[in-house]
Amino acid sequence: MLSALLLSPGLAGCLITEDLRFEEESDVPPVVLDVADTRTPIGSSFWVDFYSDTSTSTELKIDVLVRDENVEQDLWARWRVTTKTRMTPDFQPLPLPGDGVLKRDLQITVSQGDFREGECHRLELVVSGSFLDPEDPQRGKDPNLFDYTIKADDLGYASWWIWEGTGAGTTEDSKKAALLASCDAIEDLVLSGSTEMQP
């Protein structure tokens, strides 16, 4: 009966056999970018002084931009401070709601307690729209799943090397050697070339 209706010349209409495809929204991973005139470029190394007698600092603030082509997608940022003996510490999550703009402002505030006196630290930042549920009390906050995403390649990454001390010009050579020894990767790090930076 159905075939008869489709083939009947008395019925107006047509049979569409073409395979229609609708373009899906591309899922481009987020990218972490420097803000203009930053004193802490992504990938750089710099000094902070939290523990000397003259220090008045209690925190370090770093500003970045997160560019995501999917402007309505909600993102999460996660950051942590690692050392040679503390490779998987707890991380701090920060929401980045989709608000229709291509570049979103993000500020990381790291407290003095995340730094050890006279040691080398690495500040790591990851951004994604497909982390495990941040509200999950176990998997969503598991330090071992810091950069784990449900979707492959849906991850933006940035890092900084941070030396705790008074600076290259005032730190004794023996303390510089101890500081370098506290890094988990030292091949391309040169203390004398690091930026003198106070939070």
C-alpha positions as CSV (number, residue, x, y, z in Angstrom):
1,M,0.0,0.0,0.0
2,L,2.7,2.4,0.9
3,S,4.6,1.8,-2.3
4,A,1.5,2.3,-4.3
5,L,0.9,5.7,-2.7
6,L,4.5,6.8,-3.4
7,L,4.4,5.8,-7.0
8,S,0.9,7.0,-7.8
9,P,1.1,9.8,-10.5
10,G,-2.0,11.4,-9.1
11,L,-0.3,12.4,-5.9
12,A,1.7,15.6,-5.8
13,G,5.1,15.6,-4.2
14,C,8.5,14.0,-4.4
15,L,10.6,11.4,-2.8
16,I,13.9,12.8,-1.4
17,T,16.7,10.3,-1.4
18,E,19.6,12.8,-0.9
19,D,21.6,12.3,2.3
20,L,21.2,15.6,4.2
21,R,24.0,16.6,6.5
22,F,23.8,19.5,9.0
23,E,27.0,21.2,10.0
24,E,27.8,20.7,13.6
25,E,29.4,23.4,15.8
26,S,33.1,22.8,15.9
27,D,34.5,21.9,19.3
28,V,37.8,23.8,19.4
29,P,39.8,23.5,22.7
30,P,40.3,26.6,24.8
31,V,43.7,28.4,24.7
32,V,45.3,30.3,27.6
33,L,46.9,33.6,26.5
34,D,48.9,36.4,28.2
35,V,47.2,39.7,29.0
36,A,48.8,42.8,27.5
37,D,51.9,44.1,29.3
38,T,52.0,41.1,31.7
39,R,54.9,40.8,34.1
40,T,54.5,37.1,34.2
41,P,54.4,35.7,30.6
42,I,53.2,32.1,30.2
43,G,56.2,29.8,30.4
44,S,58.4,32.3,32.2
45,S,60.3,31.9,35.4
46,F,60.4,34.6,38.1
47,W,61.1,35.2,41.8
48,V,58.7,35.9,44.6
49,D,59.7,36.8,48.2
50,F,57.3,35.7,50.9
51,Y,59.6,34.8,53.7
52,S,62.4,37.4,54.0
53,D,62.5,39.9,56.9
54,T,61.6,42.7,54.4
55,S,58.7,40.9,52.7
56,T,55.2,42.2,53.1
57,S,53.6,39.9,50.5
58,T,51.0,37.3,51.4
59,E,49.8,36.3,47.9
60,L,50.6,36.2,44.2
61,K,48.1,37.2,41.5
62,I,48.4,36.2,37.8
63,D,46.0,37.4,35.1
64,V,45.5,35.6,31.9
65,L,42.9,35.4,29.1
66,V,41.1,32.2,28.0
67,R,40.1,32.2,24.3
68,D,37.4,29.7,23.4
69,E,35.6,29.6,20.0
70,N,32.6,28.0,21.6
71,V,31.5,31.3,23.3
72,E,28.5,29.8,25.0
73,Q,30.3,26.8,26.5
74,D,30.8,26.8,30.2
75,L,34.4,26.1,31.1
76,W,36.3,25.3,34.3
77,A,39.9,26.3,35.1
78,R,42.0,24.4,37.6
79,W,45.4,25.4,39.0
80,R,47.9,23.9,41.4
81,V,51.4,24.6,42.6
82,T,53.8,21.6,42.4
83,T,57.3,20.9,43.8
84,K,59.7,18.1,43.3
85,T,58.3,16.4,46.4
86,R,54.7,17.4,45.9
87,M,53.8,16.5,42.4
88,T,50.1,15.9,42.8
89,P,48.8,18.4,45.3
90,D,45.1,19.4,45.6
91,F,44.0,21.8,42.9
92,Q,41.8,24.8,43.0
93,P,38.8,24.9,40.5
94,L,37.4,28.2,39.1
95,P,34.3,28.5,36.9
96,L,34.4,30.3,33.6
97,P,30.8,30.6,32.4
98,G,30.0,31.0,28.8
99,D,29.0,34.6,28.3
100,G,29.1,35.0,24.6
101,V,32.6,36.6,24.4
102,L,35.6,35.1,22.6
103,K,38.1,35.9,25.4
104,R,37.4,35.5,29.1
105,D,39.3,37.1,31.9
106,L,40.8,34.8,34.5
107,Q,42.8,35.7,37.7
108,I,44.7,33.2,39.7
109,T,45.4,34.1,43.4
110,V,48.1,31.9,45.0
111,S,48.6,32.3,48.7
112,Q,51.8,32.3,50.6
113,G,51.0,28.9,52.1
114,D,51.3,27.3,48.6
115,F,55.0,28.2,48.5
116,R,57.9,26.7,50.4
117,E,60.8,28.9,51.5
118,G,63.8,28.8,49.2
119,E,62.3,26.2,46.8
120,C,61.4,25.9,43.2
121,H,57.7,25.7,42.3
122,R,55.7,25.2,39.1
123,L,52.3,26.8,38.8
124,E,50.1,24.8,36.4
125,L,46.8,25.9,34.9
126,V,44.4,23.8,32.8
127,V,41.1,24.9,31.2
128,S,38.4,22.7,29.7
129,G,34.7,22.2,29.1
130,S,34.8,18.5,29.7
131,F,36.4,17.8,33.1
132,L,34.8,15.2,35.3
133,D,31.9,16.8,37.2
134,P,33.6,19.4,39.5
135,E,30.9,18.9,42.1
136,D,31.7,15.2,42.3
137,P,33.2,14.8,45.9
138,Q,35.6,12.1,44.7
139,R,36.5,12.0,41.0
140,G,35.8,15.7,40.3
141,K,38.4,16.7,42.9
142,D,40.9,13.9,42.7
143,P,44.4,15.4,42.4
144,N,45.5,12.5,40.1
145,L,42.8,13.6,37.6
146,F,43.9,17.2,37.5
147,D,44.1,17.4,33.7
148,Y,41.8,14.5,32.8
149,T,39.0,15.3,30.3
150,I,36.1,13.3,29.0
151,K,36.7,14.6,25.5
152,A,40.1,14.1,23.9
153,D,42.2,17.2,23.3
154,D,39.7,19.5,25.0
155,L,42.3,21.1,27.2
156,G,44.1,24.5,27.4
157,Y,47.4,24.5,29.4
158,A,49.8,27.1,30.8
159,S,52.6,26.9,33.4
160,W,55.2,29.1,35.2
161,W,58.4,28.4,37.1
162,I,58.5,30.3,40.4
163,W,61.5,30.7,42.7
164,E,60.8,31.6,46.3
165,G,63.6,33.9,47.5
166,T,64.9,37.5,47.4
167,G,66.2,37.4,43.8
168,A,69.1,36.3,41.7
169,G,71.3,39.2,42.7
170,T,70.8,38.8,46.5
171,T,70.6,35.0,46.8
172,E,73.7,33.2,47.9
173,D,75.2,30.6,45.4
174,S,74.7,27.8,47.8
175,K,71.0,28.7,48.2
176,K,70.6,28.9,44.4
177,A,72.1,25.4,44.0
178,A,69.6,24.1,46.6
179,L,66.8,25.9,44.9
180,L,67.6,24.3,41.5
181,A,68.0,20.9,43.1
182,S,64.4,21.3,44.4
183,C,63.0,21.5,40.8
184,D,61.6,18.4,39.2
185,A,63.1,19.4,35.8
186,I,66.1,21.8,35.6
187,E,67.6,21.3,32.1
188,D,66.4,24.6,30.7
189,L,66.2,26.7,33.8
190,V,68.8,29.4,34.6
191,L,68.3,31.3,37.8
192,S,70.4,34.3,36.8
193,G,68.1,34.8,33.8
194,S,64.8,34.8,35.7
195,T,62.7,37.9,36.2
196,E,63.0,39.8,39.5
197,M,59.3,39.8,40.4
198,Q,57.5,40.7,43.6
199,P,53.8,40.0,44.0
